[in-house]
Amino acid sequence: MIVELRDVYLTVERTLIDRGQANMVGQTRLTFQQAMFGEFLAVVEELTDRKVSSYVSESITSPEAVLEIFYLEPGGDVAGRLEREAREDAGEVSRPRGGLRVEETTSVWPGASHTFWNARSCSGGSPVLAGSWT
């Protein structure tokens, strides 16, 4: 699951970036993420109802964005999904209609409110979350 956050830097961080201190901003954010690791995982696991097996964060200064990447353990009935897909491939049952079903969820992380758009494949695929800070 990838969460893309735009326009995320504080005024002080933008000033440091503009003055050639992007590494300092990155280190400070990394330290914060390490301190908040447990809370970040708890929110994602609650929203997705799946266990996070790994987490990576990447800060980008141009364009201004942060990517939060959560590797999720397989969820649900994997064997059942594989059986259904095999039956679809064999033409025994029709394939579900494609597309995404989007549900909006608001969650509060320490210090900010975050709105997630939980997009699930209509064919039962893994959820994909995107969102914005408010």
N, C-alpha and C positions, 0 to 999 in steps of 0.2 A: 504494500500500500504506500503510495507516495502522496504526501501532503505538500503542496506548494503554497508558500506564503509570500506575498508581494508587499512592497513598501513597509519593510519591517524595522528598519534602523531608526534608533532614537536620534535626536538632534546631536547629542554629544558623539554618537557613533559616526554620523555623517561627517561631522567636523574632523574627527580623527582620520576617517577614510580619505577625505579631501586633502589632508596634510600628510598623506603617505603612511598612515599607521593602520592599514587594513589588517595586518597580521595581529596587532594588539586587539582589535575588535573581534577578530576570529577566535583568538585565545580566550577572551573574556566570555564570549558566547559558548565556547566549548566547555569552559569551567562551569557555567550555569547549567548547561545540558547534562553534564555529569552529575551535578548536585540534584537535578530534578528527574533523573533517569527513571526512577521508580514510579513517580507520579505520571510521567508521559506514558509509560507502558500501561499503567493501570487504566488510564482514560481510553486508550486505543483498544485494549482487551475488553473493556466494558462495552464500548460502542460496536465492536465487530463480533463479540462473543467467540473470539479466537485468541490463542496464546501467541504473544510476540516472541519469536525465536532470536531476533537480532534487530538492532536499531542503528541507523547511520544518519548523520545530519551534515548538510553541506550549505555553507553560506556563500552567496555570490554577490559581489558588489556592483557589477554591471552586466545585465540588468539587476536591480536591487531585488534579491529574492533569497529565500531560505527553502531548501528541500529537506523535509523530514521523511526518511525512508524506513518503513517498518516491515520487516520480513515476518510474515505470519505462518504459523503451522497450519497444515491443511485442516479444514473444518468440515463439520457436517458428515454426511454419509458418503465418503469417497467411493467405497465399493459400489454403492447404489448408483452414484452418478456415472461411474465407468460402465456399469451394466446398462443403464439407460442410453448412454451414448452409443454403445455397441448395437443396441436394438435400433436406434435411430439410423446408424450407418447401414444396417442390414435392411432398412426400409420397413421394419416391423411396426414402428410407431412413427408418428410425424414429429418433426422437430418443432420446438417452441419458437414462437415469433421472436425475432431479434430485437435489439434495442436496449435501452436502459430505463430503469425505474428509479427516480430520484426522490429521496426523502430528506428533508432538512432537519437537522438536530443542532441545538445550541448546547454547548458545554462550557463550563468555566474552568480554565486552567489558572493557577496562581498568577494574579496580576493582570489578567485580561480575559475577556469573553471571546469565545471562538465559535463560529458557526461552521458546521460541517455539512456538506452535501454528500449524502451517502448514496452513491450510484451503484445499483446492483444490476447485473445483467439479467434480462428477462429469461434467459435460458439457464439461470441458476449458477452463474459463474461467481467468482470471488468479488467481494465488495471493493469498491474504489472510493476513497474519501478525498475530497478537495474542500478547501474552506478559506475563510478570511478572518483576520483579527478585527475586532471592533472595540 
